Amino acid sequence: MDITNPAVTDGVNLFVNIVIFLVAFGAALSLVDMRKESQKKD
């Protein structure tokens, strides 16, 4: 199996991009939730 297969590389890049997007999306959601909670306390 050739690791430098373009199709495999594209698949890995796509997977990594999706993971990064999900992590960033989750972080943004948690930040918004934290801001809402802090506003409620005030």
VEXTI-215891 format. One line per 10 residues: their letters; for each residue x, y, z of N, C-alpha, C, O. Coordinates in steps of 0.1 Angstrom, whole numbers, plus 2048, in hexadecimal, padded with zeros to 3 digits. Each point is the difference from the previous one (the first is absolute). Example, Ala and Ser with C-alpha at 12.3 -4.5 7.8 and 13.67 -1.06 7.14 Angstrom:
residues 2
as) 884/7C7/84E/7F7/80C/800/809/80C/800/80A/800/807; 7F2/80B/7F2/809/80B/800/7F8/80B/808/805/80B/801
***
This chain:
residues 42
mditnpavtd) 808/7F4/800/7F8/80C/800/809/80C/800/808/802/809; 7F5/807/7ED/808/80C/7FF/7FA/80B/808/7F5/804/7FD; 812/801/80D/7FA/80B/809/7FF/80D/7F9/7F8/808/803; 810/7FA/7F2/800/80D/7F9/7F5/800/7F5/800/807/7F7; 7F6/7F0/80B/7F4/7FF/7F6/7F8/80D/802/7FC/804/80B; 803/804/7EA/7F9/80D/801/7F2/7FF/805/7FC/809/808; 7FD/7EC/7F5/7F2/7FF/805/800/7FE/80F/7F8/806/807; 812/7F2/7FE/801/7FE/80F/803/80D/807/7FB/804/80A; 80F/804/7F0/804/80C/805/7F5/80A/801/7FE/807/80A; 7FA/7FA/7EB/7F4/809/800/7F6/7FC/80B/7FA/809/806
gvnlfvnivi) 804/7EA/7FB/7F7/7FB/80A/804/804/80E/7F8/804/809; 815/7FA/7FA/806/804/80D/7FE/80F/802/7FC/804/80B; 808/804/7EB/7FF/80E/802/7F1/804/803/7FE/809/808; 7F9/7F1/7F1/7F2/803/802/7FC/7FD/80E/7F9/807/807; 80B/7ED/7FD/7FD/7FB/80E/805/80A/80A/7F9/803/80A; 814/801/7F4/806/809/80A/7F9/80D/800/7FE/806/80B; 7FE/7FF/7E9/7F9/80D/800/7F3/7FF/807/7FC/80A/807; 7FD/7EB/7F7/7F3/7FE/807/802/800/80F/7F8/806/807; 812/7F3/7FE/803/7FF/80E/803/80E/806/7FA/804/80A; 80E/803/7EF/804/80E/804/7F3/809/801/7FE/808/809
flvafgaals) 7FA/7F6/7EC/7F3/808/800/7F7/7FD/80C/7FB/809/806; 804/7EA/7FD/7F7/7FC/80B/806/805/80D/7F8/804/808; 815/7FB/7FA/806/805/80C/7FE/80F/802/7FC/805/80A; 806/802/7EB/7FE/80F/800/7F2/803/803/7FD/80A/807; 7F9/7EF/7F2/7F2/802/802/7FC/7FE/80F/7F9/807/806; 80C/7EE/7FF/7FD/7FC/80E/806/80B/80A/7F9/804/80A; 813/801/7F3/806/80A/808/7F8/80D/800/7FE/806/80A; 7FD/7FD/7EA/7F8/80D/7FE/7F3/7FE/808/7FC/80A/807; 7FE/7EA/7F8/7F3/7FE/807/802/801/80F/7F8/807/807; 813/7F3/7FE/803/801/80F/803/80E/804/7FC/804/80B
lvdmrkesqk) 80B/804/7ED/802/80E/803/7F3/808/801/7FF/808/809; 7F8/7F6/7ED/7F3/807/801/7F9/7FC/80C/7FA/808/807; 806/7EB/7FC/7F9/7FB/80C/806/807/80D/7F8/804/809; 815/7FD/7F8/806/806/80B/7FC/80F/802/7FE/804/80B; 802/803/7E9/7FC/80E/801/7F1/801/804/7FD/809/808; 7FA/7EF/7F4/7F2/800/804/7FF/7FE/80F/7F9/806/807; 80F/7F0/7FE/7FF/7FC/80E/805/80C/808/7FA/803/80B; 811/803/7F1/806/80C/807/7F6/80B/800/7FF/808/80A; 7FA/7FA/7EC/7F6/80B/7FF/7F4/7FD/809/7FB/80A/807; 801/7EA/7FB/7F5/7FC/809/804/803/80E/7F8/805/808
kd) 815/7F8/7FC/804/802/80D/801/80F/804/7FD/804/80B; 806/804/7EB/800/80F/803/7F2/805/800/7FE/80C/802
***
